[in-house]
Amino acid sequence: MNNNGDIIEQSKKLAQLLRGSEGMTPERVDTLLSTFFTPRQKEIILKRAVGESLNRFETNYYSTVIKKRLSALADPMVHKFTEIYYLLNKV
């Protein structure tokens, strides 16, 4: 399992890949991922995002658990719902 320094380093790499996205810093990537994912899930997402190979367990776990959650978060309907909810409730 990676230590916190490795996760920060992977967050930096991911932030570089997302350069041009508004306000996407390594700290922001880490905060956003931490909102929805456990530290171990976050580690697997970051490894995959920066092109590091995943072991057999990580690959299986990514396909069966993490990918579904990422797909749900990326769904445009979820974005629209969140926007409407935010506007109505001024969260």
N, C-alpha and C positions, 0 to 999 in steps of 0.2 A: 504494500500500500504506500502511496506517495505521502510525503510530509507536506505541511502547509506551504513551505517554500516552493515546492514543485507545482502546487496548485496555483500559486500566485504567478509563477513563471508561465504556466500554460494559459492563465487568464491574460497575461500580457501578449502572448502570441495570438490568442483569439481576438483581442482588441485591435491588434495590428491588421488582422484579416478583415475586421469590420471597420477599418479606418474610413472615414467619410460618413459613417453613420453618426447621427447627431449625439454628441456627448458620450460616446462609447469608450470609456477608459477601462483599464484592468479592474479597478475597484468597482466600477459600475457593472461590469460583466459578472464579477464575483457576487455582488449584492443581488442582482437579478436572478442568477442561478440559485443562490441560497434561499430565495423566497419560495421556490417551488421544489427544490431537490435536496436530498441529504448530501452530506459531504462526499460519500462514496459515489453516489449517482453523478454528482458534479464532476468528480475526478474522471469518471468514464466519459462523460460528455466532452470535457475538455481534451482528453486524450484523442478521442475520435475527431474532434474539430480541427486539431492541429496535425492530424495525419499519423499519430503514433498507433502502433498495432495494439489490438486488444487481445487478451488471452481468451481461451474458449469460454470460460465463465462470463467474462465481461461482454463478449459478443452475444451470448445467449441472453444475458440480463438486459443488454441494450435493446435487443429485438423484442423481447417480451414485455418489458416494463417501461423503460425510458422513452423509446421511440413513440409509444402511444401517447405519453404525456406531452412530449414535444409537439406531436401532431395536433393534439387538442389545443395547445397554447398558440400554435401558428394559424389555427382556423380563423378565417375572416369573420365568421359569424360570432365567434367568441370576442373578437376585437370590437365588433359593432355593439354587442350586448354590454360589454364593459364600458364603452364610451357612453351609451345611453344611461346605464346605471349610475355612472359617475356624475353625469349632468343632472340627473333627477335627484340624486342624494347628496351631491357635493361632498363626497368622501374626503 
